[in-house]
Amino acid sequence: MTLKTLSAICSITVLLISCGPNVYMPALYHQDITYQPKPSSFDSVKTANYISGSYSLYSNSNLDDQLESGQINLGRGHIYEHFNLAYGAFAAFGDYTNLAINPGKPGYFKDKFFGAVGGRVSGNLLASDDGNDYRYLGFEAAYSHEFGAFANFRQYLKSQPGYYVDPRADLFTVGLTTEILIQSQKHKKLQQGFRLFEGTTLGYNNLTNSFYNNKNISKQLAPEIFETGNYKFFSRASYFIKIGNYFGTAEYYVNGLSIRFGHKF
């Protein structure tokens, strides 16, 4: 499936369901976490650097607008006897496209640029057996700072009536992971991994006492797995493949997907 076809499908989907209120959240809300590669127990090198580029296509949390972004990631990973660690920095640049408000209506805009910079850290407990690494319990954390026209637009809208807005430019997301990494017995340079993430974005969300409390409209939000207090938890599934020193990832979440290719050095 080409990116052009994927974009068309996403656009049609959000157009079919767009009939809700005007809700605007940070561009990287639930999108700041991504798979961080780390050395495996069957690698000869126990510390490695990783550089990659990614493309993401997703809808906003109210499933009525579309976002797409490119991202550059630079990371470093370590493996110890029973523990993995990775950390790194990233920069993202993208576009928020309005699909919910028609031209001539109040609040209409075609699209707005956004950018973000941030850092990530990841660690996990590790057990190994017959060419498999069981990263059975891990954590992920990511910080991002958003800038650009879309961030400025949300700052303006927070004082305007008729909009539900989370104006935050800074996000801090944390969560738990579990993963299995498998090395091919026939082709030793081939590794594949499958990871699940469950986490939440910390901090006060302006929508908590407005949009989320209005059950007649908030039911249109992209579904969360569960919530406790002010925190809404979300999931992310990742597939990882490495052939020699080249790797790729595909990540799926409830309102979009991301693909990435990179190099280990």
Phi and psi restraints in degrees (value plus and minus 20) as a CYANA .aco file:
   2 THR   PHI     -98.7   -58.7
   2 THR   PSI     140.7   180.7
   3 LEU   PHI     -84.3   -44.3
   3 LEU   PSI     -52.1   -12.1
   4 LYS   PHI     -84.8   -44.8
   4 LYS   PSI     -63.2   -23.2
   5 THR   PHI     -84.9   -44.9
   5 THR   PSI     -62.4   -22.4
   6 LEU   PHI     -81.3   -41.3
   6 LEU   PSI     -62.1   -22.1
   7 SER   PHI     -83.4   -43.4
   7 SER   PSI     -60.0   -20.0
   8 ALA   PHI     -84.5   -44.5
   8 ALA   PSI     -62.1   -22.1
   9 ILE   PHI     -82.4   -42.4
   9 ILE   PSI     -64.9   -24.9
  10 CYS   PHI     -81.9   -41.9
  10 CYS   PSI     -61.3   -21.3
  11 SER   PHI     -84.0   -44.0
  11 SER   PSI     -63.3   -23.3
  12 ILE   PHI     -84.3   -44.3
  12 ILE   PSI     -60.1   -20.1
  13 THR   PHI     -81.2   -41.2
  13 THR   PSI     -68.8   -28.8
  14 VAL   PHI     -89.9   -49.9
  14 VAL   PSI     -49.8    -9.8
  15 LEU   PHI     -86.4   -46.4
  15 LEU   PSI     -57.1   -17.1
  16 LEU   PHI     -88.4   -48.4
  16 LEU   PSI     -47.6    -7.6
  17 ILE   PHI    -130.4   -90.4
  17 ILE   PSI     -15.8    24.2
  18 SER   PHI    -102.8   -62.8
  18 SER   PSI      80.7   120.7
  19 CYS   PHI    -171.0  -131.0
  19 CYS   PSI      -0.4    39.6
  20 GLY   PHI    -119.2   -79.2
  20 GLY   PSI    -193.2  -153.2
  21 PRO   PHI     -93.7   -53.7
  21 PRO   PSI     149.8   189.8
  22 ASN   PHI    -103.3   -63.3
  22 ASN   PSI      85.9   125.9
  23 VAL   PHI    -140.3  -100.3
  23 VAL   PSI     106.6   146.6
  24 TYR   PHI    -146.9  -106.9
  24 TYR   PSI     104.9   144.9
  25 MET   PHI    -144.0  -104.0
  25 MET   PSI     146.2   186.2
  26 PRO   PHI     -73.8   -33.8
  26 PRO   PSI     126.0   166.0
  27 ALA   PHI     -81.0   -41.0
  27 ALA   PSI     -50.7   -10.7
  28 LEU   PHI    -123.0   -83.0
  28 LEU   PSI      -2.3    37.7
  29 TYR   PHI     -81.8   -41.8
  29 TYR   PSI     100.5   140.5
  30 HIS   PHI      46.4    86.4
  30 HIS   PSI      -8.2    31.8
  31 GLN   PHI    -140.2  -100.2
  31 GLN   PSI     -17.0    23.0
  32 ASP   PHI    -105.0   -65.0
  32 ASP   PSI     -38.6     1.4
  33 ILE   PHI    -105.9   -65.9
  33 ILE   PSI     114.5   154.5
  34 THR   PHI    -167.9  -127.9
  34 THR   PSI     140.3   180.3
  35 TYR   PHI     -82.1   -42.1
  35 TYR   PSI     110.4   150.4
  36 GLN   PHI    -130.0   -90.0
  36 GLN   PSI      92.7   132.7
  37 PRO   PHI     -87.2   -47.2
  37 PRO   PSI     129.5   169.5
  38 LYS   PHI    -161.5  -121.5
  38 LYS   PSI     135.7   175.7
  39 PRO   PHI     -81.4   -41.4
  39 PRO   PSI     131.5   171.5
  40 SER   PHI    -123.4   -83.4
  40 SER   PSI     150.4   190.4
  41 SER   PHI     -88.9   -48.9
  41 SER   PSI     -41.3    -1.3
  42 PHE   PHI    -118.2   -78.2
  42 PHE   PSI     -10.1    29.9
  43 ASP   PHI    -104.8   -64.8
  43 ASP   PSI     125.4   165.4
  44 SER   PHI     -95.6   -55.6
  44 SER   PSI     -48.5    -8.5
  45 VAL   PHI    -116.6   -76.6
  45 VAL   PSI     109.8   149.8
  46 LYS   PHI    -118.0   -78.0
  46 LYS   PSI     -27.6    12.4
  47 THR   PHI    -154.0  -114.0
  47 THR   PSI     113.3   153.3
  48 ALA   PHI    -166.7  -126.7
  48 ALA   PSI     135.3   175.3
  49 ASN   PHI    -127.1   -87.1
  49 ASN   PSI     131.4   171.4
  50 TYR   PHI    -156.8  -116.8
  50 TYR   PSI     112.4   152.4
  51 ILE   PHI    -146.7  -106.7
  51 ILE   PSI     119.1   159.1
  52 SER   PHI    -175.1  -135.1
  52 SER   PSI     141.3   181.3
  53 GLY   PHI    -146.9  -106.9
  53 GLY   PSI     125.2   165.2
  54 SER   PHI    -157.2  -117.2
  54 SER   PSI     140.1   180.1
  55 TYR   PHI    -149.5  -109.5
  55 TYR   PSI     112.1   152.1
  56 SER   PHI    -146.0  -106.0
  56 SER   PSI     120.9   160.9
  57 LEU   PHI    -153.7  -113.7
  57 LEU   PSI     103.5   143.5
  58 TYR   PHI    -178.0  -138.0
  58 TYR   PSI     145.0   185.0
  59 SER   PHI    -118.6   -78.6
  59 SER   PSI     145.9   185.9
  60 ASN   PHI     -93.2   -53.2
  60 ASN   PSI     155.1   195.1
  61 SER   PHI     -86.6   -46.6
  61 SER   PSI     -39.6     0.4
  62 ASN   PHI    -113.7   -73.7
  62 ASN   PSI     -15.6    24.4
  63 LEU   PHI      38.3    78.3
  63 LEU   PSI      17.0    57.0
  64 ASP   PHI    -153.9  -113.9
  64 ASP   PSI     -21.5    18.5
  65 ASP   PHI    -149.9  -109.9
  65 ASP   PSI     147.4   187.4
  66 GLN   PHI    -142.8  -102.8
  66 GLN   PSI     120.6   160.6
  67 LEU   PHI    -146.7  -106.7
  67 LEU   PSI     124.3   164.3
  68 GLU   PHI    -160.2  -120.2
  68 GLU   PSI     125.8   165.8
  69 SER   PHI    -172.1  -132.1
  69 SER   PSI     135.0   175.0
  70 GLY   PHI    -132.5   -92.5
  70 GLY   PSI     131.5   171.5
  71 GLN   PHI    -161.9  -121.9
  71 GLN   PSI     121.2   161.2
  72 ILE   PHI    -132.0   -92.0
  72 ILE   PSI     107.9   147.9
  73 ASN   PHI    -143.0  -103.0
  73 ASN   PSI     117.0   157.0
  74 LEU   PHI    -151.6  -111.6
  74 LEU   PSI     102.6   142.6
  75 GLY   PHI    -160.3  -120.3
  75 GLY   PSI     148.9   188.9
  76 ARG   PHI    -158.5  -118.5
  76 ARG   PSI     114.2   154.2
  77 GLY   PHI    -147.6  -107.6
  77 GLY   PSI     131.3   171.3
  78 HIS   PHI    -153.8  -113.8
  78 HIS   PSI     132.1   172.1
  79 ILE   PHI    -149.8  -109.8
  79 ILE   PSI     115.2   155.2
  80 TYR   PHI    -137.2   -97.2
  80 TYR   PSI    -193.8  -153.8
  81 GLU   PHI     -79.2   -39.2
  81 GLU   PSI     -63.8   -23.8
  82 HIS   PHI    -153.1  -113.1
  82 HIS   PSI       6.8    46.8
  83 PHE   PHI    -174.3  -134.3
  83 PHE   PSI     121.0   161.0
  84 ASN   PHI    -130.8   -90.8
  84 ASN   PSI     129.9   169.9
  85 LEU   PHI    -164.1  -124.1
  85 LEU   PSI     119.6   159.6
  86 ALA   PHI    -165.4  -125.4
  86 ALA   PSI     131.1   171.1
  87 TYR   PHI    -175.5  -135.5
  87 TYR   PSI     138.8   178.8
  88 GLY   PHI    -199.7  -159.7
  88 GLY   PSI    -199.1  -159.1
  89 ALA   PHI    -147.3  -107.3
  89 ALA   PSI     139.2   179.2
  90 PHE   PHI    -169.4  -129.4
  90 PHE   PSI     140.6   180.6
  91 ALA   PHI    -156.4  -116.4
  91 ALA   PSI     116.8   156.8
  92 ALA   PHI    -147.4  -107.4
  92 ALA   PSI     125.2   165.2
  93 PHE   PHI    -160.0  -120.0
  93 PHE   PSI     111.6   151.6
  94 GLY   PHI    -177.4  -137.4
  94 GLY   PSI    -189.5  -149.5
  95 ASP   PHI    -159.1  -119.1
  95 ASP   PSI     111.7   151.7
  96 TYR   PHI    -121.3   -81.3
  96 TYR   PSI      97.3   137.3
  97 THR   PHI    -126.2   -86.2
  97 THR   PSI     105.6   145.6
  98 ASN   PHI     -97.6   -57.6
  98 ASN   PSI     104.9   144.9
  99 LEU   PHI    -143.5  -103.5
  99 LEU   PSI     -24.2    15.8
 100 ALA   PHI    -118.0   -78.0
 100 ALA   PSI     -47.4    -7.4
 101 ILE   PHI    -129.6   -89.6
 101 ILE   PSI     105.3   145.3
 102 ASN   PHI     -98.8   -58.8
 102 ASN   PSI     133.3   173.3
 103 PRO   PHI     -74.4   -34.4
 103 PRO   PSI     119.6   159.6
 104 GLY   PHI      70.5   110.5
 104 GLY   PSI     -35.2     4.8
 105 LYS   PHI    -104.5   -64.5
 105 LYS   PSI     133.3   173.3
 106 PRO   PHI     -77.3   -37.3
 106 PRO   PSI     115.4   155.4
 107 GLY   PHI      63.9   103.9
 107 GLY   PSI     -14.8    25.2
 108 TYR   PHI     -88.9   -48.9
 108 TYR   PSI     120.7   160.7
 109 PHE   PHI    -171.9  -131.9
 109 PHE   PSI     135.7   175.7
 110 LYS   PHI    -101.0   -61.0
 110 LYS   PSI     -75.7   -35.7
 111 ASP   PHI    -181.8  -141.8
 111 ASP   PSI     141.4   181.4
 112 LYS   PHI    -161.1  -121.1
 112 LYS   PSI     117.8   157.8
 113 PHE   PHI     -95.6   -55.6
 113 PHE   PSI     126.1   166.1
 114 PHE   PHI    -160.9  -120.9
 114 PHE   PSI     133.8   173.8
 115 GLY   PHI    -160.3  -120.3
 115 GLY   PSI     144.2   184.2
 116 ALA   PHI    -178.0  -138.0
 116 ALA   PSI     129.8   169.8
 117 VAL   PHI    -150.6  -110.6
 117 VAL   PSI     134.4   174.4
 118 GLY   PHI    -197.7  -157.7
 118 GLY   PSI    -192.1  -152.1
 119 GLY   PHI    -161.5  -121.5
 119 GLY   PSI     139.3   179.3
 120 ARG   PHI    -156.7  -116.7
 120 ARG   PSI     133.3   173.3
 121 VAL   PHI    -161.8  -121.8
 121 VAL   PSI     124.8   164.8
 122 SER   PHI    -167.8  -127.8
 122 SER   PSI     122.5   162.5
 123 GLY   PHI    -169.8  -129.8
 123 GLY   PSI     137.4   177.4
 124 ASN   PHI    -177.4  -137.4
 124 ASN   PSI     130.8   170.8
 125 LEU   PHI     -96.3   -56.3
 125 LEU   PSI     131.7   171.7
 126 LEU   PHI    -158.5  -118.5
 126 LEU   PSI     116.4   156.4
 127 ALA   PHI    -154.3  -114.3
 127 ALA   PSI     123.2   163.2
 128 SER   PHI    -145.7  -105.7
 128 SER   PSI     127.3   167.3
 129 ASP   PHI    -183.3  -143.3
 129 ASP   PSI      98.4   138.4
 130 ASP   PHI      31.1    71.1
 130 ASP   PSI      30.8    70.8
 131 GLY   PHI      60.9   100.9
 131 GLY   PSI      -9.9    30.1
 132 ASN   PHI    -138.1   -98.1
 132 ASN   PSI     119.9   159.9
 133 ASP   PHI    -128.7   -88.7
 133 ASP   PSI     104.4   144.4
 134 TYR   PHI    -123.5   -83.5
 134 TYR   PSI      79.5   119.5
 135 ARG   PHI    -109.7   -69.7
 135 ARG   PSI      53.8    93.8
 136 TYR   PHI     -92.6   -52.6
 136 TYR   PSI     -44.7    -4.7
 137 LEU   PHI    -166.4  -126.4
 137 LEU   PSI      99.8   139.8
 138 GLY   PHI    -160.7  -120.7
 138 GLY   PSI     154.3   194.3
 139 PHE   PHI    -152.2  -112.2
 139 PHE   PSI     133.8   173.8
 140 GLU   PHI    -154.1  -114.1
 140 GLU   PSI     123.5   163.5
 141 ALA   PHI    -164.3  -124.3
 141 ALA   PSI     121.5   161.5
 142 ALA   PHI    -163.1  -123.1
 142 ALA   PSI     117.8   157.8
 143 TYR   PHI    -138.4   -98.4
 143 TYR   PSI     116.9   156.9
 144 SER   PHI    -160.5  -120.5
 144 SER   PSI     127.0   167.0
 145 HIS   PHI    -141.6  -101.6
 145 HIS   PSI     102.6   142.6
 146 GLU   PHI    -115.9   -75.9
 146 GLU   PSI     125.8   165.8
 147 PHE   PHI    -163.7  -123.7
 147 PHE   PSI     152.7   192.7
 148 GLY   PHI      90.0   130.0
 148 GLY   PSI    -195.7  -155.7
 149 ALA   PHI     -83.5   -43.5
 149 ALA   PSI     -57.5   -17.5
 150 PHE   PHI     -90.1   -50.1
 150 PHE   PSI     -56.9   -16.9
 151 ALA   PHI     -84.6   -44.6
 151 ALA   PSI     -62.1   -22.1
 152 ASN   PHI     -85.4   -45.4
 152 ASN   PSI     -56.7   -16.7
 153 PHE   PHI     -82.0   -42.0
 153 PHE   PSI     -62.5   -22.5
 154 ARG   PHI     -86.9   -46.9
 154 ARG   PSI     -56.2   -16.2
 155 GLN   PHI     -82.1   -42.1
 155 GLN   PSI     -59.1   -19.1
 156 TYR   PHI     -88.1   -48.1
 156 TYR   PSI     -62.9   -22.9
 157 LEU   PHI     -90.7   -50.7
 157 LEU   PSI     -40.3    -0.3
 158 LYS   PHI     -83.4   -43.4
 158 LYS   PSI     -39.1     0.9
 159 SER   PHI    -124.5   -84.5
 159 SER   PSI     -14.1    25.9
 160 GLN   PHI    -122.0   -82.0
 160 GLN   PSI     119.9   159.9
 161 PRO   PHI     -93.1   -53.1
 161 PRO   PSI     132.5   172.5
 162 GLY   PHI      69.7   109.7
 162 GLY   PSI     -14.7    25.3
 163 TYR   PHI    -146.4  -106.4
 163 TYR   PSI     127.5   167.5
 164 TYR   PHI    -131.0   -91.0
 164 TYR   PSI      97.2   137.2
 165 VAL   PHI    -154.5  -114.5
 165 VAL   PSI     114.4   154.4
 166 ASP   PHI    -125.1   -85.1
 166 ASP   PSI      83.4   123.4
 167 PRO   PHI    -104.4   -64.4
 167 PRO   PSI     -16.3    23.7
 168 ARG   PHI     -78.6   -38.6
 168 ARG   PSI     117.0   157.0
 169 ALA   PHI    -121.9   -81.9
 169 ALA   PSI     -37.4     2.6
 170 ASP   PHI    -132.8   -92.8
 170 ASP   PSI     108.3   148.3
 171 LEU   PHI    -143.6  -103.6
 171 LEU   PSI     122.3   162.3
 172 PHE   PHI    -151.7  -111.7
 172 PHE   PSI      93.4   133.4
 173 THR   PHI    -135.7   -95.7
 173 THR   PSI     116.5   156.5
 174 VAL   PHI    -154.4  -114.4
 174 VAL   PSI     137.8   177.8
 175 GLY   PHI    -197.2  -157.2
 175 GLY   PSI     158.3   198.3
 176 LEU   PHI    -130.2   -90.2
 176 LEU   PSI     132.9   172.9
 177 THR   PHI    -154.8  -114.8
 177 THR   PSI     139.5   179.5
 178 THR   PHI    -162.8  -122.8
 178 THR   PSI     123.3   163.3
 179 GLU   PHI    -174.1  -134.1
 179 GLU   PSI     130.8   170.8
 180 ILE   PHI    -144.9  -104.9
 180 ILE   PSI     114.0   154.0
 181 LEU   PHI    -138.7   -98.7
 181 LEU   PSI     107.3   147.3
 182 ILE   PHI    -140.8  -100.8
 182 ILE   PSI     111.7   151.7
 183 GLN   PHI    -122.2   -82.2
 183 GLN   PSI     112.4   152.4
 184 SER   PHI     -83.5   -43.5
 184 SER   PSI     114.1   154.1
 185 GLN   PHI     -95.1   -55.1
 185 GLN   PSI     -47.5    -7.5
 186 LYS   PHI    -108.1   -68.1
 186 LYS   PSI     -57.7   -17.7
 187 HIS   PHI    -140.8  -100.8
 187 HIS   PSI      74.1   114.1
 188 LYS   PHI     -84.5   -44.5
 188 LYS   PSI     -38.8     1.2
 189 LYS   PHI    -102.2   -62.2
 189 LYS   PSI     -28.0    12.0
 190 LEU   PHI    -116.7   -76.7
 190 LEU   PSI     105.0   145.0
 191 GLN   PHI    -148.5  -108.5
 191 GLN   PSI     123.9   163.9
 192 GLN   PHI    -155.1  -115.1
 192 GLN   PSI     122.6   162.6
 193 GLY   PHI    -154.3  -114.3
 193 GLY   PSI     131.4   171.4
 194 PHE   PHI    -152.6  -112.6
 194 PHE   PSI     104.0   144.0
 195 ARG   PHI    -151.2  -111.2
 195 ARG   PSI     123.5   163.5
 196 LEU   PHI    -137.9   -97.9
 196 LEU   PSI     117.3   157.3
 197 PHE   PHI    -142.4  -102.4
 197 PHE   PSI     119.9   159.9
 198 GLU   PHI    -155.8  -115.8
 198 GLU   PSI     100.1   140.1
 199 GLY   PHI    -178.7  -138.7
 199 GLY   PSI    -190.1  -150.1
 200 THR   PHI    -171.3  -131.3
 200 THR   PSI     137.6   177.6
 201 THR   PHI    -115.8   -75.8
 201 THR   PSI     103.9   143.9
 202 LEU   PHI    -100.8   -60.8
 202 LEU   PSI     147.3   187.3
 203 GLY   PHI      77.5   117.5
 203 GLY   PSI     144.9   184.9
 204 TYR   PHI     -96.7   -56.7
 204 TYR   PSI     111.8   151.8
 205 ASN   PHI    -128.1   -88.1
 205 ASN   PSI     103.4   143.4
 206 ASN   PHI     -79.1   -39.1
 206 ASN   PSI     -40.2    -0.2
 207 LEU   PHI     -99.4   -59.4
 207 LEU   PSI     -31.1     8.9
 208 THR   PHI     -78.3   -38.3
 208 THR   PSI     -64.6   -24.6
 209 ASN   PHI    -116.1   -76.1
 209 ASN   PSI     -10.8    29.2
 210 SER   PHI    -147.4  -107.4
 210 SER   PSI    -101.0   -61.0
 211 PHE   PHI     -84.1   -44.1
 211 PHE   PSI     -68.4   -28.4
 212 TYR   PHI     -85.0   -45.0
 212 TYR   PSI     -46.9    -6.9
 213 ASN   PHI    -102.6   -62.6
 213 ASN   PSI     -30.2     9.8
 214 ASN   PHI    -115.5   -75.5
 214 ASN   PSI      71.7   111.7
 215 LYS   PHI     -86.0   -46.0
 215 LYS   PSI     -38.7     1.3
 216 ASN   PHI     -91.5   -51.5
 216 ASN   PSI     -43.4    -3.4
 217 ILE   PHI    -137.2   -97.2
 217 ILE   PSI     -51.0   -11.0
 218 SER   PHI     -89.0   -49.0
 218 SER   PSI     -33.9     6.1
 219 LYS   PHI     -85.1   -45.1
 219 LYS   PSI     -33.9     6.1
 220 GLN   PHI    -102.5   -62.5
 220 GLN   PSI     -26.7    13.3
 221 LEU   PHI     -83.7   -43.7
 221 LEU   PSI     131.4   171.4
 222 ALA   PHI     -75.3   -35.3
 222 ALA   PSI     107.7   147.7
 223 PRO   PHI     -83.9   -43.9
 223 PRO   PSI     118.2   158.2
 224 GLU   PHI    -115.1   -75.1
 224 GLU   PSI     138.9   178.9
 225 ILE   PHI     -89.9   -49.9
 225 ILE   PSI     -70.5   -30.5
 226 PHE   PHI    -182.4  -142.4
 226 PHE   PSI     149.3   189.3
 227 GLU   PHI    -161.2  -121.2
 227 GLU   PSI     132.8   172.8
 228 THR   PHI    -163.2  -123.2
 228 THR   PSI     102.3   142.3
 229 GLY   PHI      42.1    82.1
 229 GLY   PSI    -147.5  -107.5
 230 ASN   PHI    -111.6   -71.6
 230 ASN   PSI     -19.3    20.7
 231 TYR   PHI    -122.0   -82.0
 231 TYR   PSI     108.6   148.6
 232 LYS   PHI    -131.5   -91.5
 232 LYS   PSI     103.5   143.5
 233 PHE   PHI    -114.6   -74.6
 233 PHE   PSI     124.5   164.5
 234 PHE   PHI    -155.4  -115.4
 234 PHE   PSI     140.9   180.9
 235 SER   PHI    -136.3   -96.3
 235 SER   PSI     138.4   178.4
 236 ARG   PHI    -169.5  -129.5
 236 ARG   PSI     109.8   149.8
 237 ALA   PHI    -130.4   -90.4
 237 ALA   PSI     115.0   155.0
 238 SER   PHI    -148.6  -108.6
 238 SER   PSI     122.2   162.2
 239 TYR   PHI    -138.6   -98.6
 239 TYR   PSI     112.7   152.7
 240 PHE   PHI    -144.3  -104.3
 240 PHE   PSI     116.9   156.9
 241 ILE   PHI    -157.8  -117.8
 241 ILE   PSI     116.9   156.9
 242 LYS   PHI    -152.7  -112.7
 242 LYS   PSI     109.8   149.8
 243 ILE   PHI    -143.6  -103.6
 243 ILE   PSI      89.0   129.0
 244 GLY   PHI      44.9    84.9
 244 GLY   PSI    -142.7  -102.7
 245 ASN   PHI    -122.8   -82.8
 245 ASN   PSI      -8.3    31.7
 246 TYR   PHI    -131.0   -91.0
 246 TYR   PSI     122.4   162.4
 247 PHE   PHI    -161.7  -121.7
 247 PHE   PSI     142.0   182.0
 248 GLY   PHI    -166.5  -126.5
 248 GLY   PSI     137.8   177.8
 249 THR   PHI    -156.9  -116.9
 249 THR   PSI     130.4   170.4
 250 ALA   PHI    -150.1  -110.1
 250 ALA   PSI     108.0   148.0
 251 GLU   PHI    -148.1  -108.1
 251 GLU   PSI     114.9   154.9
 252 TYR   PHI    -139.7   -99.7
 252 TYR   PSI     118.7   158.7
 253 TYR   PHI    -162.2  -122.2
 253 TYR   PSI     153.9   193.9
 254 VAL   PHI     -82.5   -42.5
 254 VAL   PSI     -46.1    -6.1
 255 ASN   PHI    -144.8  -104.8
 255 ASN   PSI       5.8    45.8
 256 GLY   PHI     149.3   189.3
 256 GLY   PSI    -192.1  -152.1
 257 LEU   PHI    -170.6  -130.6
 257 LEU   PSI     144.9   184.9
 258 SER   PHI    -162.4  -122.4
 258 SER   PSI     121.3   161.3
 259 ILE   PHI    -145.4  -105.4
 259 ILE   PSI     128.6   168.6
 260 ARG   PHI    -167.3  -127.3
 260 ARG   PSI     125.2   165.2
 261 PHE   PHI    -153.1  -113.1
 261 PHE   PSI     122.5   162.5
 262 GLY   PHI    -177.8  -137.8
 262 GLY   PSI    -195.6  -155.6
 263 HIS   PHI    -155.2  -115.2
 263 HIS   PSI     118.2   158.2
 264 LYS   PHI    -119.4   -79.4
 264 LYS   PSI     115.8   155.8
